[in-house]
Amino acid sequence: MGRLTGKTAIITGAARGQGATEARLFLAEGAQVVMGDVLDDQGEALAAELGEAACYLHLDVTNPDDWTHAVKLAEEIGPLNVLINNAGIHWVCPIEEEQPDKALQMFSVNALGSFMGIQAVREPMSRAGGGSIVNISSVAGMTGIHGHSAYGMSKWAVRGLTKVAALELGPLGIRVNSIHPGPINTAMLPDRVRDNPDTFSHLPLGRAGQPEEVAQLALYLASDDASFQSGGEYIIDGGGWAGHPPRNS
Ligand SMILES: NC(=O)c1ccc[n+]([C@@H]2O[C@H](COP(=O)([O-])OP(=O)(O)OC[C@H]3O[C@@H](n4cnc5c(N)ncnc54)[C@H](O)[C@@H]3O)[C@@H](O)[C@H]2O)c1
């Protein structure tokens, strides 16, 4: 028996990166997985590779009709127990240069998209007897990071949304938690950052994380092993949040 046997999961932003890795791990643990993204060619190819328990659909997390289709598809497969709100966009831009319409776009995908996902699954998950929602925030949702005004606004919102959803959905048997990754080795990290070994020397573990490491945490929170965890925030950042590095480093 896998840790997610009998459960159906929706994972957003699953065509690549952390979402794709979570899909792979959840399938290995017995789940049926509905993978959503806007990168349709990549998502369809991955789902075909992952086998019959995986399927892909176009899910722009800012589009309510797409959410309706995703939930319908998941319920045709099995009881909907898990949602991973993973889709996200990121860029770095100083406040004086950030455009309000661009900041709003970031907020729509990262924060409002998670909110719409929670709204869409609330009732079916309750009908399924409960479940787990995991919202992927960031360390940028725990503290300020220079150049991250739009991203930080969106990821702090995800953290706050998680608390409210935990309060409102707990009585339905739905747990809601947030994950706060530090730098993770995916396409979201610019090449110049990923390829420079010095970039992460300030972190106690001295490196970026791998998507597999975040996926293990998402698996734990999605599974019944975390049956009493709700409203929590889980930092996974190689120790960066522990405090300040030595002054000369
Ligand atoms: N990589 C990091 O260093 C890092 C650090 C902290 C948090 N995160 C968060 O982790 C999550 C996953 O990011 P990743 O590292 O895998 O990066 P990624 O860019 O590889 O993956 C993000 C995925 O989200 C998808 N996406 C973008 N807009 C979408 C939309 N409107 N609807 C549906 N899907 C959409 C993209 O197509 C992509 O497949 C994101 O929420 C990101 O903000 C990443």
The ligand as an ORCA input file, in Angstrom:
! r2SCAN-3c Opt
* xyz 0 1
  N      12.099     27.311     -7.545
  C      12.205     28.045     -6.469
  O      13.310     28.483     -6.090
  C      10.970     28.330     -5.626
  C      11.159     28.852     -4.328
  C      10.052     29.101     -3.540
  C       8.773     28.846     -4.012
  N       8.625     28.362     -5.281
  C       7.247     28.105     -5.718
  O       7.147     26.741     -6.078
  C       6.082     26.581     -7.042
  C       6.574     25.730     -8.199
  O       7.578     26.428     -8.914
  P       8.812     25.682     -9.633
  O      10.011     25.944     -8.838
  O       8.432     24.285     -9.948
  O       8.931     26.568    -10.977
  P       8.461     26.251    -12.490
  O       8.485     27.561    -13.164
  O       9.264     25.146    -13.035
  O       6.958     25.718    -12.315
  C       5.847     26.565    -12.225
  C       4.727     25.961    -13.038
  O       3.547     26.763    -12.882
  C       2.951     26.873    -14.164
  N       2.057     28.014    -14.268
  C       2.380     29.322    -14.425
  N       1.261     30.058    -14.537
  C       0.214     29.205    -14.452
  C      -1.192     29.373    -14.496
  N      -1.775     30.576    -14.680
  N      -1.970     28.272    -14.348
  C      -1.418     27.049    -14.202
  N      -0.090     26.835    -14.182
  C       0.720     27.909    -14.295
  C       4.127     26.975    -15.115
  O       3.739     26.722    -16.465
  C       5.071     25.939    -14.536
  O       4.857     24.660    -15.079
  C       5.677     27.997     -7.448
  O       4.508     28.366     -6.726
  C       6.843     28.851     -6.970
  O       6.480     30.180     -6.727
  C       9.687     28.103     -6.086
*
